[in-house]
Amino acid sequence: MLDFDALNYPYASRRNAVYAKRGMVATSQPLAAQAGLNVLQAGGNAIDAAIAAAAALTVVEPTANGIGGDAFALVWHQGQMHGLNASGPAPMGMTLDKVTSLGHTEVPKYGPLAVTVPGTPAAWAALAERFGRLPLATSMAGAIELAQEGFPVSPSVAFAWQQATAVFRQHFKDDHFKHWFDTFAPQRAPVAGELWRSEGHAHTLQAIAETRAESFYRGPLAEQISAFVQSAGGYLSAQDLADYRVDWCQPISAHYRGYDVWEIPPNGHGLVALMALNILKGFEFTDRDNLLTHHRQIEAIKLAFADGLAHIADPAHMRISVADLLSDGYAHERRALIGDRASLPMPGEPSRGGTVYLSTADSEGSMVSLIQSNYMGFGSGMVVPGTGIGLHNRGNNFSLKADHPNCLAPGKRPYHTIIPGFLTKGGQAVGPFGVMGGFMQPQGHVQMVMNTVDFGLNPQASLDAPRWEWESAKRVNIERATPEHLFHGLARLGHDVSWSNNRIAFGRGQIIWRDAHGVLCGGTEPRTDGAVAAW
């Protein structure tokens, strides 16, 4: 037997962009990409392929997403853009007073209080019903088979699994966490190449497929989920699940140098990426590896996040409109704040008027940008016994400040970090793109758009390029591959810069572009197990 380390790559490696004509699926895990391609080749369209890949990712990459998480999608279908917000609200029985009376100053990261209504299964069902060509059971068959028969764990997933297990063994002492260990690490976390299967996961996916997610929201699974959460001291009820519906929403966009960049509106924070691009379009950029380029990018994202964190919430509770935040006049005001040195921006007042990402495309012109997440890796650490359902911890994103628009309230959706992106030009689809990774996501979107539009990089090179991540205040992390003159130059401008070897921290992205002849060109994330399956 050969003995090697699947996470040791001592020599520089390179991927080429992938071209195809009939279809393409780009994901962070090869088996999920193949599941999507299989559905395309069986007569499905890009929407069916996205469902197949998304369902498979809950099996093969449980370290970042799961059945009990949320999802968002941008769908280009028959020349029109459609937005799907499948994020869930706080339980109706969960109030600010109840949480703060327990002594909490923020919603806990782990445990039952972090659990909001999961939206992912409803997203799959809604996509299939509105745009799919195949039955949900057909699209999800590959995921069910992977869970039932098992699969070899990929290197990056194994690494994240082992990290999470070490943390959870140290901190998860309450009885309601034991089911996470029973499901995901009965003795230890799997290593790269080790076969892993989850019969409970397979049965749950089968029930979702056969009932078009009804069992999850208004059937036996719903009863199991609510009973488990409430037994641990949470508030999620069977009625909360029964009342849940996805939101088909109007996507929002910003015009950037001849292209339209599309995002899901709040409660997602795609708006942050659009605000940053609105600021940046007032500058000229010619050199990507230029100090002034990096400085202005970082300052723009800081200004956009200052506004996003102050104003983004469930849209019913926002006090400032998306249109006002995206106005050219307000972008001009914010742009004027970017000087020669690093700043500590504050939110403005405009005039009032853990996650997986995938892209799919088919030969008929349909394209999907889809993202789903449990947040913080495995989410809340709450796994419904025997089901493989790991519940997310999205409630942690609520504020517990009574005067904040994102303050916790019954039936309210929290500020949400997962965002799919899409690019069009002249009313025609260019394609889906995204970079998952919590608060890195808008920053990744800005960098991918500029790599493409300003610097002319192909999809793979756009993803390969070294990234930066603004963390807070003046703190900025940059990848080791970044030219050293930029590190020292940013420090001279007052940025608190740190090198980072944490590849996962800079997000994981996928891109598919379509040219005027219908030829698809895709790139996938080199920082993880990414793959482009092409036809």
SEPA-762799 format. One record per residue: residue in one letter; x, y, z of N, C-alpha, C, O, CB in turn. Coordinates in steps of 0.2 Angstrom, whole numbers, plus 5000, padded with zeros to 4 digits. Glycine has a CB too. Example, Ala and Ser with C-alpha at 12.3 -4.5 7.8 and 13.67 -1.06 7.14 Angstrom:
A506649725039506249785039506649845039507149835042505749785045 S506449895035506849955036506450005039506750065040507049975029 
# end
This chain:
M500449945000500050005000500450065000501050075003499550005006 L500250114996500650184996500450215002499950215005500450224990 D500950255004500950295011501050365009501650385008501350265016 F500550415009500750485007500250525011499750505014500650495000 D500350595011499950635015499550675010499850715006500450685019 A498850675010498450705005498450775006498050815002497750675005 L498650805011498650875012499350905011499450965013498450895019 N499850875009500550895008500650905001500750854997501050845011 Y500750974999500850984992501451034992501451094992500251024988 P502051004992502651044992502851084986503351134987503251004994 Y502551074981502751104974502151144972501551124972503051054969 A502251204969501751244966501351204960501651164956502051304962 S500751214961500251174956499851224952499751284955499851124960 R499551204947499151254943498651214939498751154937499651284938 R498051244939497451214935497351264929497551324930496851204940 N497151234924496851274918496151284919495751244922497051244912 A495851344916495151354915494851294911495251264907495051414912 V494251274913493951214909493351244905492951294906493551174915 Y493351214898492951234893492451184892492651124892493251264887 A491851194890491351154888490751184885490651244885491051114894 K490351144881489751174877489051154880488651194880489851154870 R489051094882488351064884488151074891487551074893488350994882 G488651084896488451094903489051094907489551074905487951044905 M488951124913489551134918489251134925488751164926489951194916 V489651104930489451104937490151114940490551074940489051044939 A490151174944490751184948490551184955490151224958491051254946 T490951144959490851144967491451134970491951124967490351084968 S491451134977491951124981492151054983492651044986491851164988 Q491851004980491950934981491850894974491250904972491550904987 P492250854972492150824965491550784965491250784960492750784964 L491450744970490850694969490150734969489750714966490850654975 A490150794972489550834971489450864964488950864961489550894976 A490050884961490050914955489850854950489450864945490750934953 Q490050794951489850734947489150724947488850704942490350674948 A488850724953488150714954487750764950487250744947487950714962 G487950824950487650874946487650864939487150864935487850944948 L488250844936488350824929487950764927487650764922489150814928 N487950714932487550654930486750674929486450644924487550604936 V486550724933485850744932485750784925485250774922485650784938 L486250824923486250854917486250804911485850814906486850904916 Q486650754912486650704906486050654906485950624901487250664907 A485650654912485050614912484450654909483850634910484950594919 G484550714907484050754904483850814908483350854907483450714903 G484150824914483950884918484250944916484650944911484250874925 N484051004919484351064917484751094922484951054927483751114915 A485051154922485451184926485151184933485551184938485751254924 I484551194934484251194940484251124944484351124950483451224940 D484051074940484051004942484750994945484850954950483850954937 A485251014941485950994942486151034949486551004953486451014937 A485951094950486151124956485851094962486151084967485851204955 I485151074961484851034967485250964968485450954974484151014965 A485450934963485850874964486550884968486750844972485950834957 A486850934965487550954968487450974976487850964980487851004964 A486951014977486851044983486650984988486850984994486251094983 A486150944986486050884991486650844992486750824998485450844988 A487050834987487650794988488150824992488450794996487950774981 L488150894992488650924996488450915004488950915008488650994995 T487850905006487650895013487950835015488050825021486950895014 V488050785010488350725012489150725012489450705017488150665007 V489450745007490150745006490550805009491150795009490350734998 E490150855011490550905014490150935020489950995020490650965009 P489950885025489550905031489950955035489650985040489350845035 T490550965034490951015038490751085036490951135040491651005037 A490351105031490151165029489451185028489251235028490551185023 N489051125027488351135026487951075028488251025029488251155018 G487351075027486951015029486151025028485951085026487051005037 I485850975029485050975028484751025032484251055030484750905029 G485051045038484751085043484951155043484951195048484851065050 G485251185037485451245036485051295031484451275031486151245033 D485251345029484951395024485251395018485751365017484951465027 A484851425013485151425006484851485002484351515004484851365002 F485251514998485051564993485251544986485751514985485451634995 A484851574981485051554974484851614970484351654971484651494972 L485251624965485151674959485051624953485451584951485651724958 V484451624950484351584944484251624938483751664937483751534946 W484651614933484551644926484151594922484451534920485151664923 H483551604920483051554916482651594911482351644913482651514921 Q482751574905482351604899482451674899481951714898481651584900 G483051704900483251774899483051814905483051874905482951794893 Q482851784911482651824917483051804923483251744924481951824918 M483151854927483451834934482951824939482551864940483951894935 H483051774943482651764949483051754955483551724955482151694947 G482751774961483051764967482751724972482051734972483251834970 L483051684975482751634980483051644987483651634988482751564978 N482751674992482951674999482651625003482051625005482851755002 A483051575005482751515009483151515015483351465018482851445005 S483151575018483351585025482751585030482251605028483851645026 G482951555036482351545041482351595046482851625048482351475044 P481751605049481651655055481851625061481851565062481051685054 A481851675066481851645073481251615075480751635073482051705078 P481251565080480551535082480151585085480351635088480751485087 M479451575084478951625087479051625094478851685097478251605084 G479251575098479251575105479951605108480051605114479151505107 M480351625103481051655106481051735106480951765100481551625101 T481051765111481051835112481751855115482151825118480551855117 L481851925114482451955117482451945124483051935127482452035115 D481951955128481951955135482051885137482451875142481251975138 K481851835134481951765136482751755136483051715140481651715132 V483051775130483751765129484151805134484651775137483951775122 T484051865135484451905139484351895146484851905151484351985138 S483751865148483651845155484051785157484151775163482951825156 L484351755152484851695154485551725155485951685156484751645148 G485651785154486251815155486651825149487251845149486651775160 H486351805143486751815137486751885134486251925135486451775131 T487351905132487451975129487451965121487452015117488052005131 E487551905119487451885112487151815111487151775116488051885108 V486751795106486551735105487051685105487551695101486051725098 P487051635109487651585109487751555102487351545098487451525114 K488451535101488651505094488351435094488151415088489351515094 Y488351405099488151335099487551315103487451355108488751285101 G487251265102486651245106486051265103485951295098486751265113 P485451245107484751255104484551325103484151345099484351225109 L484851375107484651445106484851475099484651525097484951495112 A485351445096485651465090485251445084485351475078486351445089 V484751405085484451365080483851415077483351425081484151295082 T483851425071483251465068482951405063483251355062483451525064 V482351425060482051375055482551365049482751415046481351405053 P482651305048483151285042482751295035482151285035483351215042 G483051325030482751335024482951295018482651295013482851405022 T483551255019483851225013483351165010483351175004484451185016 P483051125014482551075010482051115006481851085001482251025015 A481751165009481251205005481551234999481151244994480951255010 A482151254999482451284993482451234988482351244982483151314995 W482751174989482751124984482051104981481951104975483051054987 A481551104985480851084983480651144979480351134973480451074989 A480751204981480451264977480851274970480451284965480551324981 L481451264970481851264964481551214959481451224953482551254965 A481451154961481251094957480551114954480451104949481251034961 E480151134959479451144957479351204952478951204947479051164963 R479751254952479751314948480051314942479851334936479951374952 F480651284942481151284936481351214934481651204928481751324937 G481351164938481651104937481251064931480651074930481651054943 R481651014928481350974923481250904925480850864923481850974917 L481550884931481550814933481250814940481250864944482250784934 P480950764942480650754949481250764954481850744953480350684950 L481050794960481550804965481850734967482450734968481250834971 A481550684967481750614969482350594964482850564966481250564969 T482250614958482750594953483450644954483950614954482550604946 S483350704955483850754956484250734962484850744963483650824956 M483950704967484250694974484550624974484850604980483750704979 A484450584969484550514970485350504971485550454975484350474963 G485750544968486450534969486750544976487150514978486850584964 A486350594979486550614986486350554990486750544995486250684988 I485750534989485550474993486050414993486150384998484850454991 E486250404987486650344986487350354989487650314992486850334978 L487650414989488250434992488150425000488650395003488450504991 A487650445003487550435010487450365012487650335017486950475012 Q487050325008486950255009487550205008487650165012486350235005 E487850215003488450175001489050195003489550155004488450164993 G489150255005489750285007490150315002490050304996490150235011 F490650355004491150384999491850405002491850405009490850454996 P492350404999493050425002493050495003492950534999493550404997 V493150515009493250585012493750625008494350595008493250585019 S493650685006494150715002494650755007494450765013493850764997 P495250775005495750805010495550865014495550865020496350815006 S495250915010495050975014494550965019494450995024494951035009 V494050925017493450905021493750865027493550885033492950865017 A494150825026494450785032494850825037494750825043494950725029 F495150875034495550925038495050965043495150975049495950975034 A494550995040494051035043493650985048493451015054493551065038 W493550925047493150885051493550865057493350865063493050815047 Q494250855056494650845062494750905066494750895073495350815060 Q494750965063494851025067494151035072494251045078494951085063 A493651025068492951035072492950985078492650995083492351025067 T493050925076493050865081493450885088493250875093493250805079 A494050905086494450925092494150985096494150985102495150945089 V493851035093493551085096492951065100492851085106493351145092 F492551025097491951005100492050955106491650965111491550965095 R492550915106492750875111492950915117492850895123493250825110 Q493250965116493451015122492851055125492851065131493951065119 H492351075121491851115123491151085123490751115127491851175118 F490951035120490251005120490250955125490350895125490150975113 K489950975131489850935137489150915138489050865141490150965143 D488650955136487950945137487750885134487950865128487551005136 D487250845136486950785133486650795126486750755122486350765138 H486450855125486150865118486650865113486450865107485750925118 F487250875114487850875109488050805108488450795103488450915112 K487850755112488150685111487950655104488350615101487850635116 H487350675101487150655095487550675089487650645084486450675093 W487950735090488450755085488950705084489150685079488650825086 F489250685090489750635090489550565088489950535084490050625097 D488950545089488650485087488650485079488750435076487950475090 T488450545076488350545069489050555065489150525061487950605067 F489450605068490050625064490750605066491150605063490050695064 A490750585073491450565075491350515081491450525087491850625078 P491050455080490950405085491550385089491550375095490550345082 Q492050375085492750365089493250425087493550445092493050295086 R493250445081493650505079493350525072492950495069494350475078 A493650585070493450605063493850565058494350545059493650685063 P493450555052493850515046494450555044494450615044493350505041 V494850515041495450545038495350545030494850515028496150505039 A495750585026495750585019495750515016496150475018496250625016 G495250495012495250435008494850385012494750325009495950415007 E494650395018494250345022493550345020493250405019494350365030 L493250285020492550285018492150305024492250285029492350215015 W491650345022491150365027490450365024490350385018491250445029 R489950345028489250335026488850355032489050355038489150265023 S488250375030487750395035487050375033486750405029487750475037 E486850315036486150285034485650335036485150345033486050215038 G485650365042485150415044485050475039484550495038485350445051 H485650495037485650545032485350525026484950565023486350575030 A485450465023485150435017484350435018484050455014485450375016 H484150415024483450405025483050475025482550485022483250365032 T483450525028483150595028483150625021482550645019483550635033 L483650615017483650635010483050605006482750635002484350625007 Q482950535007482450505004481750525006481350535001482550425006 A481650545012481050565014480850635011480350655009480950575022 I481450685011481350745008481150745000480750774998481950785009 A481550694997481450684990480750664988480450684984481950634987 E480550614992479850584991479250624992478750624989479850514994 T479350674997478750714999478850784997478450824999478750715007 R479350794993479550864991479650914997479350964997479050894986 A479950885002480150925008479550935013479650965018480450995006 E478950905011478450905016478550875023478350895028477750875013 S478950815022479050785029479450825033479450815039479450715027 F479950865030480350905035480050955038480150975044480950935030 Y479450985035479151045038478451025041478251065045479051095032 R478150975038477450965041477350885041476750865040476950995036 G477850855043477750775044478250755050478350785054477950745037 P478350685049478750655055479450685056479550695062478850585053 L479750705051480450745052480350805056480750825061480750755046 A479850845055479650905058479550895066479750935070479050945055 E479150845067479050825074479650805078479750825083478550765075 Q480150765074480750745078481250805079481550815084481150695073 I481250855074481650915074481450955080481850975085481650955068 S480850975080480551015086480650985092480751025097479851035084 A480450925093480450885100481150885102481250895108480150815099 F481650875098482350875100482650945102482950945108482850845094 V482450995098482751065100482351085107482751115111482551115094 Q481751075107481451095114481651055120481651085125480651085113 S481850995119482050955124482750975127482850965133482150875122 A483051015123483751045124483651115127484151145129484251035118 G483051135127482951205130482951255124482951315126483551225134 G482851235118482751285113481951305112481551275115483051255106 Y481851345106481151365105480851345099480251355098481151435106 L481251315094480951295088480351245089480451195092481551265083 S479851255086479251215087478951185080479251205075478651255090 A478551135080478251105074477851165070477851155064477851045076 Q477551205074477251255070477651305066477551325061476751295075 D478251325069478751365066478951335059478951365054479351375070 L479051265059479251225053478651225048478751235042479451155055 A478051215051477451215047477351275043477051275037476851185051 D477451335046477351395044477851425039477751475036477251445049 Y478351385038478951415034478851415027478551365024479551375036 R478951465023478951465016479551505013479751555017478251505014 V479851485008480351525005480151585002479551595001480751484999 D480551635001480451694998480751704991481351714990480651755003 W480351704986480551724979480651804979480151834979480051694973 C481251824978481351894979481651924973481851894968481751914985 Q481551994972481852024966482652044968482752074973481552094965 P483052014964483752024965483952094965483652134961484251984961 I484452114968484752184968485352184964485752134963484852214975 S485552244961486152244957486452314957486152364959485952234949 A487152314955487452374954487852374947488052324945488052394960 H487852434944488252434937488952454938489152494942487852484933 Y489352404936490052414937490452404930490552354927490352364942 R490652464927491052464921490752424915491052384912491752444922 G490152434914489752404909489452334910489052304906490252394903 Y489552314916489252244919488752264924488852314928489852194921 D488252214925487852224931488052164935488052104933487052214929 V488152184942488352134947487652124951487452164954488952154951 W487452054952486852044955486952004962487451964962486351994950 E486552024966486551994973485851984976485352014973486952034978 I485751944981485151934984485051994989485552014992485051864988 P484452024990484352084994484352065001484352005003483752114993 P484452105006484352095013483752045015483252055012484352155017 N483852005019484352005025485051975023485451975028484051965030 G485151955017485851935015486252005015486052055014485851905009 H486951995015487352055015487752055008488352085008487852045020 G487452035003487752044996487752114995488152144991487252004991 L487252154998487252224997487952254999488152314996486752255002 V488352225004488952255005489452254999489852304998489252215011 A489452194996489852194990489652244985490052284981489752124986 L489052254984488752304979488952374981489152424977488052304978 M488952394987489152464990489852474989490052524987488952464997 A490252424990490952424989491152444982491552484980491352364992 L490852404977490952414970490752484968491052514964490552354966 N490152504971489952574969490452624971490552674967489252584973 I490752614976491352664978491952654974492152704971491552644986 L492052594972492752584968492652604961493152614958492852504969 K492052604958491952624951492152694950492252714944491252604949 G492252734955492452804954493252804954493452864952492252844960 F493552754954494252754953494452714947494052674944494652724959 E495052724944495352684939495852634941496252654945495652734933 F495752574939496252524941496552494935496152474930495852474945 T497152484934497552454929497952394931498052344927497952504925 D498252394937498752344940498452314946498352344951499452384941 R498352254946498052214951498552214957498352224963497852144950 D499152204956499652194961500052264963500652274963500252144959 N499552314964499752384965499552404972499052384974499452434960 L499952444975499852454982499152504983498752484987500452494985 L499152544978498552594979497852554977497352564980498552644974 T497952504973497352454971497152424978496552424979497552404966 H497652394981497452354987497152404993496652384996498052314990 H497452454993497252504999496552524997496152525002497752564999 R496452544991495752574990495252514990494652524993495752604983 Q495352454988494952394989494752384996494152384998495252334986 I495252385001495152375008494752425011494352415015495852365011 E494952495009494552545012493852545010493352565014494852615010 A493752525004493052525001492652475005492052485007492952514994 I492952415006492552365009492452375016491852365019492952295009 K492852415020492752435027492152485027491752475031493452475029 L492152535022491552575022490952545021490452555024491752635017 A490952495016490352455015490052415021489452415022490452415009 F490552385024490352345030490152385036489652365039490952305032 A490452445037490152495042489452505041489052505046490552555042 D489252515035488552525033488152465034487552465037488452555026 G488452405031488052345031487852325038487352305040488452295028 L488352325042488252295049487852345053487552325058488952295053 A487752405051487352455055486652445052486152465056487552525054 H486552435046485852445043485552375040484952375040485952495037 I485952325039485652265036485252225041485552215046486152225032 A484652205039484252165044483752135039483652135033483952205050 D483252095043482652075039482352135036482252185040482152045044 P482152135030481952195026481352235029481352295029481852185019 A480952195033480352225036480652275042480252315044479952175039 H481252265044481452305050482052355048482252385053481752255055 M482252355042482752405040482452475040481852485038483052385033 R482852525042482652595043482952635037482652685035482952625049 I483352605033483652645027483552595021483752535022484452665028 S483352615015483252575010483852555006484352585006482752605005 V483752495003484352474998484452524993485052534991484152404995 A483952554990484052604985484452664987484952684984483352624982 D484352684993484752744996485452724997485952754996484452765003 L485552665000486252635001486652624995487252634995486252575005 L486252614989486652604983486652664978486852654972486252544979 S486352714980486352774976487052804974487552794978485952834980 D487152834968487752854966487952914971488552924972487752874959 G487552954973487653014977487952984984488453014986487053054979 Y487652934987487952904993488652874992489152884996487452854996 A488752844986489352814984489952864984490452854986489352774978 H489752924981490152974980490453004987490953014988489853034976 E489953014992490053034998490552985002491053005005489453035003 R490452925001490852875005491552865001492052865005490552805005 R491552874995492252874991492652924993493252924994492052874983 A492352984995492753044997493153035003493553075005492353104997 L492852985007493252965014493852925013494252925018492752935018 I493952905007494552865006495152905005495252945000494452815000 G495652905010496252945009496852905008496852855005496352985015 D497452935010498052905009498252855014498752815013498552955008 R497852855019498052805025497452765027496852785026498352845031 A497552705031497052665033496652705038496852745042497352605037 S495952695038495452735042495052685046495152625045495052775038 L494752715051494252675055493552705053493252745057494352685063 P493252675048492552705046492052695050491952645054492452685039 M491552745050490952735054490352735049490452755043490852795059 P489752705051489252695046488952765045489052815049488652655049 G488752775039488452835036487752845037487352795039488752855029 E487452895035486752905035486552935028486552995027486452955040 P486352895023486252915016485552955016485152945021486152855011 S485452995012484853025011484252975009484452925005484853085005 R483752975013483252925012482852925006482752985005482752925018 G482652905001482252904995481852834997481452814993482652894988 G490551415039490551385037490151365032489651355035490651365041 T490051355024489651365018489951335012490551335011489551445017 V489451315008489651285001489351324996488751354996489451215000 Y489751334990489451374985489551334978490051294978489851444984 L489051334974489151304968488851344962488351384963488751234968 S489051324956488751354950488651304945488951254945489351404947 T488051314941487951264936487651304930487451364930487351214938 A487751274924487551294918487351244913487651184913488051344914 D486851254909486651204904486651234897486851294896485951174905 S486551194892486551214885486051254882486051284877486651154880 E485451264886484951304884484951374887484551414886484251264887 G485451384891485551454893485451464901485551524903485151504889 S485151414904484951424911485651414915486051374913484451374913 M485651454920486251454925486051474932485551504933486851514922 V486351434937486251444944486851464948487351434947485851384946 S486751504952487251524957486851514964486451544966487451604957 L487151454968486851434974487351424979487851404978486451364972 I487051444985487551444991487051414997486551434998487851504993 Q487351375001486951345007487451335012488051325011486651285005 S487251335019487651335024487351315031486751325032487951405025 N487751285035487551275042487851335046487751335052487851215044 Y488251375043488651435047489151395052489051345054488151475051 M489651435053490251405057490351335057490351295062490051425064 G490451305051490651235050490051195050489551195046491151215054 F490051155056489451105057488851135060488351105062489751055062 G488851205061488351245064488251235071488751245075487751215061 S487651225074487551235081487751175085487851175091486751235082 G488051115082488251055086487651015088487750965091488651075092 M487051035086486451005087486250955081486150985076485851045089 V486250895082486050845077485450805079485550775085486650795075 V484950805075484350765077484450695077484650665072483750785072 P484350655082484650585083484350545077483750545076484350555089 G484850505074484650455069484450485062484250445058484050415071 T484550555061484250585055484850615051484750625045483750635056 G485450625053485950655050485850735049486250765045486050625043 I485250755052485150825051485550865057485350865063484350845052 G486050905054486450945058486151015058486051045052487150955056 L485851045063485551105063486051165063486551165067485051115069 H485851215060486351275059486251325065485851315070486151315053 N486751365066486751415071486751485069487051535071487451405075 R486251495064486151565061485951615065486051675064485751555055 G485551595071485351645076485851685079485751735082484951605081 N486551655079487051695082487151765078487451805081487651655081 N486951765072487051835069486551885071486651945069486951825061 F486051875075485551925078485951965083486451945086484951895081 S485752025083486052075089485552065095484952055094486052145086 L485752075101485352085106485252155109485152165115485652035112 K485452195105485352275106484652295104484552285098485952315103 A484252315109483552325107483452375102482952375098483152345114 D483852425101483852475096484152465090484152505085484052545099 H484352405089484752385082484252355078483852315080485352335083 P484252375071483752345066483852265066483352235064483852375059 N484352245067484452165067484352135074484652085075485152155065 C484052165078483952135085483452075085482952075081483552195090 L483552025089483151965089482451985090482252025095483451925094 A482051955086481251955088480951895085481251865080480952025084 P480351875087480051815085479851825078479651875076479451795089 G479951765074479751765067480251815062480051825056479051785066 K480751835065481151885061481851845058482051805062481451945065 R482051865052482651835049483251875051483251935051482551825042 P483751835053484351875055484751905049484751875043484851825059 Y485251945050485751965046486051905043486251855047486252015049 H486151895037486451835034487051845030487051885026485851795030 T487551795031488151805027488251765021488651785017488751775032 I487751715019487851685013487551715007487051745007487551615014 I487951725002487751764996487951734989488551724989488051834997 P487551714985487751704978487751764974487451814975487151654975 G488251764969488351814964488251794957488251744955489051844965 F488051844953487951834946488151894942488051954945487251814945 L488451884936488651944932488251944925488151884922489351934930 T487951994923487652004917487952064913488252104916486852014917 K487852064906488052124902487552134897487452094893488752114900 G487252194896486852214891486252164891485952154886487152204885 G485952144897485452104898485552034896485051994896484852134893 Q486152014895486351944894486751914900487151944903486651934887 A486651854901487051814906487751814904487851784899486651754908 V488151834909488851814909488951754913489351704911489351874911 G488751754919488751684923488751694930488851754933489351654921 P488751644934488751644941489451634944489851614941488351584944 F489451674950490151664954489951674961489451694963490551724951 G490451654965490351654972490951634976491351604973489751614975 V491051664982491551644986491251634993491051684996492151694986 M491251574996490951565002491451585008492051595006490751495003 G491151585014491651595020491451655024491851705025492351615017 G490851655027490651705032490651775030490451795024491051695038 F491051815034491051885032491651895027491751955025491251925038 M491951845024492451855019492051855012492251885007492851795018 Q491351835012491051835006490951895002491151894996490351805007 P490751955004490752015000491452034998491452064992490352065004 Q491952025002492552035000492851994994493152024990493052035006 G492651934995492851884989492451904983492751904977492651814991 H491851924983491451944977491752004974491852014968490751964979 V491952054978492252114975492952094972493052124966492452164981 Q493352054975493952034972493851994965494252004961494351994977 M493351954965493251914959492951954953493151944948492651854961 V492552004955492252054950492852094947492852104941491752094953 M493252114951493852164949494352124945494652144940494152194955 N494452054948494952014944494752004937495152004932495051944948 T494051994936493751984930493652044925493952044920493051954930 V493352094928493252154924493752204923493952234918492652194927 D494152224929494652264929495352244926495752274923494752294936 F495452174928496152144927496152094922496652064920496452124933 G495552074919495552034913495751954914496051924910495952054908 L495651934921495851864922495351814920494751834921496051864930 N495551754918495051704917494751674923495051694929495451644913 P494251634923493951614929494451574934494351594940493351564928 Q494851534931495351504936495851544939496051544945495651444932 A496151594935496651634937496251684942496651704947496951674931 S495651704941495351744946495251714953495351744958494651764944 L495151654953495151614959495851594962495951594968494751544958 D496351584958496951574960497351634963497751624968497451554954 A497151694961497551754964497451754971496951744974497251814960 P498051784974498051794981497551834984497351884980498751814984 R497251824990496651864992496851904999497351885002496051824993 W496551955000496551985007495851985010495351975007496752065006 E495851985017495251985020495352045026495752035030495151915023 W494852095025494852135031494452105037493952075036494452205029 E494752105043494452075048494052125053493452105054495052045053 S494352175055494052225059494552285060495152275059493752195066 A494252345062494652405063495152405057494952415052495052395070 K495752405059496252415053496652345052497152345048496752465055 R496352295055496652225054496452195047495952185045496452185059 V497052175043496952145037497352085037497952085038497152195031 N497152025034497451965033497651955026497151975022497151905036 I498251945024498351925017498751865016499051835021498751985014 E498651835010498951765009499651775008499951825005498551735003 R500051715009500751715008500951725001501551755000500951645011 A500551704997500751714990500651784987500951804982500251674985 T500451834991500451904990501151934989501551914994499951944995 P501251974984501952004984502152044990501752074993501952054978 E502752034992502952054998502952134999502852165004503652035000 H503052164993503052244993502352264995502252324998503252264986 L501752224994501152244996501052245003500752285006500552204992 F501352195006501252185013501552245017501252275021501652115015 H502152255015502552315018502252385016502252425021503352315016 G502052385010501752455008501052465012500952525014501552445001 L500652415013500052425017500152445024499852485027499552355016 A500652415027500852425034501052505034500952535039501452385036 R501452525029501652595029501052645029501052695031502152615023 L500552625026499952665025499452655031498952685032499552645019 G499652625036499352615043498852555044498552555049498852675043 H498852515039498552445040498852405044499452395044498352415033 D498552365049498752315053498752255049498252215050498352315060 V499352235046499352185041499652115044500152125048499652205035 S499352065043499651995045499651945039499151945035499251965051 W500251915038500251855034499751805037499751795043500951825033 S499451765033499051705035499151645031499151645025498251725035 N499251585034499251525031498651485031498651425029499851485034 N498151515034497451485034497051485027496751535026497051505040 R497151435023496851445017496151445017495851475013497051375012 I495851415022495051415022494851485024494251495021494851365027 A495151525027494951585029494751635024494451685024495451615034 F495151625018495051665012494451645007494451665002495651675008 G494051595010493451575006493651525001494151514999493151635003 R493051504998493151444993492651464987492051474989493051374995 G492851474981492451504976492351454970492751414969492651564974 Q491851474966491751444959491551494954491151544956491251384960 I491751484948491551534943491351494936491751454935492051594942 I490851514933490651494926490451554922489951584924490051434926 W490851564917490651614912490451584905490651534903491251664911 R489951624902489751594895489851654890489751714892488951584895 D490151634885490351684880489751694875489251664875490951664876 A489851734870489351754865489151694861488651694858489551814860 H489551644860489451584856489151524860489051474858490051554853 G489051534867488751484871489251444874489051394877488251444867 V489851454873490451414876490451434883490551494885491051424872 L490551384888490651394895491351384897491751344894490151344899 C491551434901492251424904492151434912491951474914492651484901 G492451384915492451374922493051374926493551354923492051314924 G493051394932493651394937493351364943492751374945493951454937 T493851334947493651304954494151324959494751344957493551234953 E493951324965494351344971495051304972494951244973493951344977 P495651324971496251284973496351284980496751244982496851324969 R495951314984496151314992495751254995495751245001495951374995 T495351214991494951164994494951104989495351104984494251184996 D494451054989494451004985494051014978493750974975494150944988 G494051074976493551094971493651064964494251034963493651174970 A493151064960493151024954492651054949492051084951492950954955 V492751054943492351074938492151014934492550984931492551134933 A491550994934491250934930490950964923490551004923490750894933 A491250944917491050974911490750924906490950864906491651014908 W490350944902490050904897490050944890489850914885489350884899 
# end
